[in-house]
Amino acid sequence: MPYKFETNKIKLNPLDDRRRKLTDEDKKEIKYLYMKNIGGIYHSQRYLARRYNVSRRLIIFIGDEEKLKIHKENCKKRGWKKYYDTEKRRIVQKEHRDYKKGIMN
């Protein structure tokens, strides 16, 4: 039997949603810093990734939408398969369910 929070869809506050690491404002700022040299200061992909605690790849995709588009097309061509460790996945899913239970209460 599914948990109550799995059947009753709740609207999460963006700050409570742990799937998202960056807000829309963060993405705008990253895109701006990625494209511009502000005051002669160059913001590298590694610097931005460390600053926002995300991967360099995500910084590239935010800064250059054309690369993201090409990546998505390539994934469709070769077929998207994601492999993961089932035991690790089970533990993470349990922690996520417990977190959502805490939000509901």
Secondary structure, 3 states (H helix, E strand, C coil): CCCHHHHCCCCCCCCCCCCCCCCHHHHHHHHHHHHCCECCECCCHHHHHHHHCCCHHHHHHHHCHHHHHHHHHHHHHHCCCCCCCHHHHHHHHHHHHHHHHHHHC
